[in-house]
C-alpha cells in the first residue's frame, strides 16, 4: 500500500523497463530505440525548483563530456510539455525533458510518489541498469558508471 513511499531504486544489473514517453517537443522517446547507447534518466520533482535546476544545470555544464561518450540524457517528471519547454528554454538544456503523465514510467522505476522521487539511473547499451541512486549524485559518478 505504501510501497511508493519507501521503495528503493531498481537493482543494478537488472533489465531496465522499456517505455515510450513524449518529450517537451512532442517527440516520442522509446528506451528500446536507444539500445546500443548509454542512457542517463534523471527523475526530478519539479521544473524550475532550486535543487532540480541545479541538478539539470550540472548535466548541461558537463554536456561536452557526456556527448563525447555518446551518452543520451533525459530528465523527466509528470509535469506538462509546456512546463518542460519553458524550463528547458530558460536554462538552455541540450537534452529533452520527458512527460511522465500519471507517473506510469515512474512506477516502473520506483520513482513515483506524491512528487517524483529524485532518482538517477544509468542504463548501459545492453539495456541493463549500471547505476541507480536517489538524490543528486555528482555528474562524475554518472560518467564513471557509463564506462
C-alpha positions as a LaTeX table, in Angstrom:
\begin{tabular}{lrrr}
\hline
Residue & $x$ (\AA) & $y$ (\AA) & $z$ (\AA) \\
\hline
Unk1 & 0.00 & 0.00 & 0.00 \\
Unk2 & 2.81 & 2.44 & 0.85 \\
Unk3 & 5.42 & 0.94 & $-1.50$ \\
Unk4 & 5.67 & 4.26 & $-3.36$ \\
Unk5 & 6.76 & 5.90 & $-0.10$ \\
Unk6 & 9.56 & 3.55 & 0.90 \\
Unk7 & 10.66 & 1.93 & $-2.35$ \\
Unk8 & 14.31 & 1.57 & $-3.33$ \\
Unk9 & 15.57 & 2.19 & $-6.87$ \\
Unk10 & 15.74 & $-0.79$ & $-9.20$ \\
Unk11 & 18.76 & $-3.02$ & $-8.69$ \\
Unk12 & 21.98 & $-2.52$ & $-10.60$ \\
Unk13 & 22.31 & $-5.33$ & $-13.13$ \\
Unk14 & 18.59 & $-5.68$ & $-13.70$ \\
Unk15 & 16.92 & $-5.11$ & $-17.06$ \\
Unk16 & 15.68 & $-1.53$ & $-17.43$ \\
Unk17 & 11.92 & $-1.45$ & $-18.08$ \\
Unk18 & 11.09 & $-0.30$ & $-21.59$ \\
Unk19 & 8.96 & 2.79 & $-22.04$ \\
Unk20 & 7.81 & 5.31 & $-24.61$ \\
Unk21 & 7.12 & 8.88 & $-23.50$ \\
Unk22 & 6.68 & 12.23 & $-25.25$ \\
Unk23 & 9.37 & 14.83 & $-24.75$ \\
Unk24 & 8.87 & 18.56 & $-24.32$ \\
Unk25 & 8.68 & 18.99 & $-28.11$ \\
Unk26 & 6.13 & 16.21 & $-28.65$ \\
Unk27 & 8.64 & 13.64 & $-29.97$ \\
Unk28 & 8.15 & 10.09 & $-28.75$ \\
Unk29 & 11.20 & 8.70 & $-26.94$ \\
Unk30 & 11.47 & 4.94 & $-26.53$ \\
Unk31 & 14.13 & 3.25 & $-24.43$ \\
Unk32 & 14.14 & 0.33 & $-26.86$ \\
Unk33 & 15.13 & 2.67 & $-29.70$ \\
Unk34 & 18.12 & 3.84 & $-27.63$ \\
Unk35 & 19.55 & 0.32 & $-27.29$ \\
Unk36 & 23.26 & 0.41 & $-28.12$ \\
Unk37 & 23.77 & 3.75 & $-26.31$ \\
Unk38 & 24.30 & 4.57 & $-22.68$ \\
Unk39 & 21.26 & 6.41 & $-21.31$ \\
Unk40 & 21.01 & 8.60 & $-18.22$ \\
Unk41 & 17.49 & 9.03 & $-16.83$ \\
Unk42 & 17.00 & 11.77 & $-14.25$ \\
Unk43 & 13.72 & 11.88 & $-12.35$ \\
Unk44 & 13.27 & 15.20 & $-10.58$ \\
Unk45 & 10.33 & 16.60 & $-8.57$ \\
Unk46 & 9.63 & 19.91 & $-10.28$ \\
Unk47 & 10.53 & 22.22 & $-13.15$ \\
Unk48 & 12.41 & 25.36 & $-12.12$ \\
Unk49 & 12.80 & 24.48 & $-8.45$ \\
Unk50 & 16.18 & 25.15 & $-6.84$ \\
Unk51 & 17.66 & 21.64 & $-6.47$ \\
Unk52 & 16.14 & 20.43 & $-9.75$ \\
Unk53 & 17.52 & 23.44 & $-11.59$ \\
Unk54 & 20.97 & 22.90 & $-10.06$ \\
Unk55 & 20.96 & 19.19 & $-10.91$ \\
Unk56 & 20.00 & 19.69 & $-14.55$ \\
Unk57 & 22.33 & 22.67 & $-14.95$ \\
Unk58 & 25.23 & 20.48 & $-13.76$ \\
Unk59 & 24.37 & 17.99 & $-16.52$ \\
Unk60 & 24.15 & 20.87 & $-19.02$ \\
Unk61 & 27.54 & 22.15 & $-17.89$ \\
Unk62 & 29.11 & 18.71 & $-18.41$ \\
Unk63 & 27.37 & 18.21 & $-21.76$ \\
Unk64 & 30.68 & 18.04 & $-23.65$ \\
Unk65 & 31.91 & 15.10 & $-21.56$ \\
Unk66 & 28.55 & 13.35 & $-21.85$ \\
Unk67 & 28.39 & 13.83 & $-25.64$ \\
Unk68 & 31.99 & 12.70 & $-26.04$ \\
Unk69 & 30.93 & 9.36 & $-24.55$ \\
Unk70 & 27.75 & 9.23 & $-26.69$ \\
Unk71 & 25.52 & 9.32 & $-23.61$ \\
Unk72 & 21.86 & 10.20 & $-24.09$ \\
Unk73 & 20.39 & 12.21 & $-21.20$ \\
Unk74 & 16.70 & 12.63 & $-20.37$ \\
Unk75 & 15.13 & 14.49 & $-17.47$ \\
Unk76 & 11.59 & 13.56 & $-16.53$ \\
Unk77 & 8.69 & 14.17 & $-14.21$ \\
Unk78 & 4.90 & 14.29 & $-14.58$ \\
Unk79 & 4.68 & 18.00 & $-15.41$ \\
Unk80 & 3.34 & 19.14 & $-18.78$ \\
Unk81 & 5.26 & 19.56 & $-22.02$ \\
Unk82 & 4.55 & 23.29 & $-21.78$ \\
Unk83 & 6.17 & 23.49 & $-18.33$ \\
Unk84 & 9.15 & 21.43 & $-19.55$ \\
Unk85 & 9.57 & 23.59 & $-22.66$ \\
Unk86 & 9.74 & 26.79 & $-20.59$ \\
Unk87 & 12.15 & 25.26 & $-18.08$ \\
Unk88 & 14.38 & 23.82 & $-20.80$ \\
Unk89 & 14.49 & 27.09 & $-22.76$ \\
Unk90 & 15.15 & 29.21 & $-19.67$ \\
Unk91 & 18.28 & 27.22 & $-18.78$ \\
Unk92 & 19.30 & 26.10 & $-22.26$ \\
Unk93 & 19.27 & 22.37 & $-21.53$ \\
Unk94 & 20.66 & 20.48 & $-24.53$ \\
Unk95 & 18.75 & 17.32 & $-23.59$ \\
Unk96 & 14.99 & 16.61 & $-23.75$ \\
Unk97 & 12.64 & 16.58 & $-20.78$ \\
Unk98 & 10.12 & 13.74 & $-20.84$ \\
Unk99 & 6.50 & 13.98 & $-19.74$ \\
Unk100 & 5.65 & 11.07 & $-17.43$ \\
Unk101 & 1.96 & 11.90 & $-17.07$ \\
Unk102 & 0.46 & 9.99 & $-14.16$ \\
Unk103 & 3.96 & 8.72 & $-13.20$ \\
Unk104 & 3.35 & 5.49 & $-15.12$ \\
Unk105 & 7.02 & 5.07 & $-16.03$ \\
Unk106 & 8.00 & 6.39 & $-12.61$ \\
Unk107 & 6.10 & 3.49 & $-11.10$ \\
Unk108 & 8.13 & 1.02 & $-13.20$ \\
Unk109 & 11.36 & 2.67 & $-12.00$ \\
Unk110 & 10.24 & 3.15 & $-8.35$ \\
Unk111 & 10.32 & 6.96 & $-8.56$ \\
Unk112 & 6.61 & 7.64 & $-8.16$ \\
Unk113 & 5.13 & 9.33 & $-5.14$ \\
Unk114 & 3.32 & 12.50 & $-4.14$ \\
Unk115 & 6.06 & 14.10 & $-6.24$ \\
Unk116 & 8.60 & 12.25 & $-8.37$ \\
Unk117 & 11.47 & 10.93 & $-6.22$ \\
Unk118 & 14.78 & 12.45 & $-7.28$ \\
Unk119 & 16.49 & 9.40 & $-8.79$ \\
Unk120 & 19.20 & 8.89 & $-11.39$ \\
Unk121 & 19.71 & 5.76 & $-13.48$ \\
Unk122 & 22.48 & 4.94 & $-15.91$ \\
Unk123 & 21.41 & 2.28 & $-18.39$ \\
Unk124 & 24.07 & 0.53 & $-20.42$ \\
Unk125 & 23.95 & $-0.13$ & $-24.17$ \\
Unk126 & 22.72 & $-3.66$ & $-23.35$ \\
Unk127 & 19.62 & $-2.29$ & $-21.58$ \\
Unk128 & 20.83 & $-3.21$ & $-18.09$ \\
Unk129 & 20.95 & $-0.78$ & $-15.19$ \\
Unk130 & 24.54 & 0.16 & $-14.38$ \\
Unk131 & 23.82 & 2.78 & $-11.74$ \\
Unk132 & 20.80 & 3.68 & $-9.60$ \\
Unk133 & 20.79 & 6.30 & $-6.88$ \\
Unk134 & 18.37 & 8.60 & $-5.12$ \\
Unk135 & 19.31 & 12.24 & $-4.73$ \\
Unk136 & 21.63 & 14.43 & $-6.77$ \\
Unk137 & 24.80 & 12.46 & $-7.45$ \\
Unk138 & 27.83 & 14.20 & $-8.97$ \\
Unk139 & 28.00 & 14.03 & $-12.77$ \\
Unk140 & 31.44 & 12.41 & $-12.39$ \\
Unk141 & 29.77 & 9.35 & $-10.80$ \\
Unk142 & 27.47 & 9.05 & $-13.79$ \\
Unk143 & 30.39 & 9.30 & $-16.20$ \\
Unk144 & 32.25 & 6.61 & $-14.26$ \\
Unk145 & 29.21 & 4.31 & $-14.34$ \\
Unk146 & 28.84 & 4.85 & $-18.10$ \\
Unk147 & 32.21 & 3.32 & $-18.93$ \\
\hline
\end{tabular}
